[in-house]
Amino acid sequence: MNTLGDKALLPPGLEDVLPPHAAQEAAVVERLIASFAGHGYQRVKPPLLEFEETLLAGAGATLTQQTFRLMDPVSQRMLGLRADMTPQVARIAATRLRKAARPLRLCYGGQILQVKGSQLRSERQFGQVGVELIGAAQDTADAEVVLLAAEALSAVGAAHLSIDLNLPPLVGALADGLGLDAERSTALRTALDRKDDAAVAAIAGDRAPVFTALLRAAGPADTALAALAKLSLPKAAKADVARLRRVVKLIRDSAPDLTLTIDPVEHRGFEYQTGISFIIFARGVRGELGRGGRYATDLPDGGSESSTGFTLYMDTVLRAVPPPSPPRTLYLPAESVPADRGRAWRDDGWATVAGLEAVKDIAEAARRLGCSHALIDGRIVALEG
């Protein structure tokens, strides 16, 4: 790379975020975190790098293929660069905050890097913001995180939100209850993920009707719950559906206008989820704004505790919020504007741009620097575009 143009090239999936979008992202992140803090969630800040064996332990094992690795020249041990912040927060809860009172409410925001993007998200580096509700197994905890995600996104201007509720363990519980072996269960899971009726029938044989009925149950929450209620399900699967019904009622009681859908067989991206999970969409916005759900947090003594939470993806969130407003920027000419006057304007909400040398045309200098206003003959003058 010998030319400036070559040096500006970046690897696929990585990009420079320029003004005003970088400032907008930072502001939206802080407003989301403020929403979480208003509900008692305390912020934590995990490191970018961890030892490979801890970063990829437990729930982190599902990220093995997405994690960049490098050798630490100090410890001579392999490090992993985080591909998701949720396992890190779970580790903090299980170790550094093991003795903290439960339920433990934590929130976070930061950048992650993945080995490859997806069809819907080509970016390999993007911001994550989210919460974890650790050590809370109640239905009310499932409802709390869904409602918090919707409230926080609405607070930053995301409109027409839709929550798609899922039951990742349901198919496994149903397959076990019907006596399907592990190989057939895995193949069936793949067919259901693809929404492939024919493959489901071929794999499940005479047990196929209940699985195809699950496929057809996807849709608006009331319709889906009614369809699920008609199915003859094993005890464990029936308990999952009953809990989903209770959680939907809790959400509806607090946010009756929130759009809820249900897809009982959705499993992709929920490999370590152990209960009710969800994906967040906004009408007219490409991709997911975020996803979350219930999982088990491993403890150092070999036990575990039930937890739930969600992660928002800032690249998609920014597509769902209003574009940044033009800043109110005041050009101050170099001719001795007192420092206290500049401070007073900034305290009043102005951004000030100081001229560094005398110019003949103050308005033109201000326009060239992108200012909306200029101080001319002691008066603030709005500039035409």
Buried (B, 14 or more C-beta within 10 A) or exposed (E): EEEEEEEEEEEEBEBEBEEBEEEBBBBBBEBBBEBBEEBEBBEBEBEEBBBBEBBBBBBBEBBBEBBBBEEEEEEEEBBBBBBBBBBBBBBBBBEEBEEBEBBBBBBBBBEBBBBEBEEEBEBBBBBBBBBBBBBBBBBEBBBBBBBBBBBBBBBBEBEEBBBBBBBBBBBBBBBBBBEBEEEBBBBBBBBBBEEBBEBBBEBBEEBBEBBBBBBEBBBEBEEBBEBBEEBEBBEBBBEBBBBBBBBBBBBBEBBEEBBBBBBBBBBEBBEBBBBBBBBBBBEEBEBBBBBBBBBBBBBEEEEBBBBBBBBBBBBBBBBBBEEBEEBBBBBBBEEEBEEEEBEEBEEEEBEBBEBEEEBEEBBEBBBEEBBBBBBBEEEEBEBEE
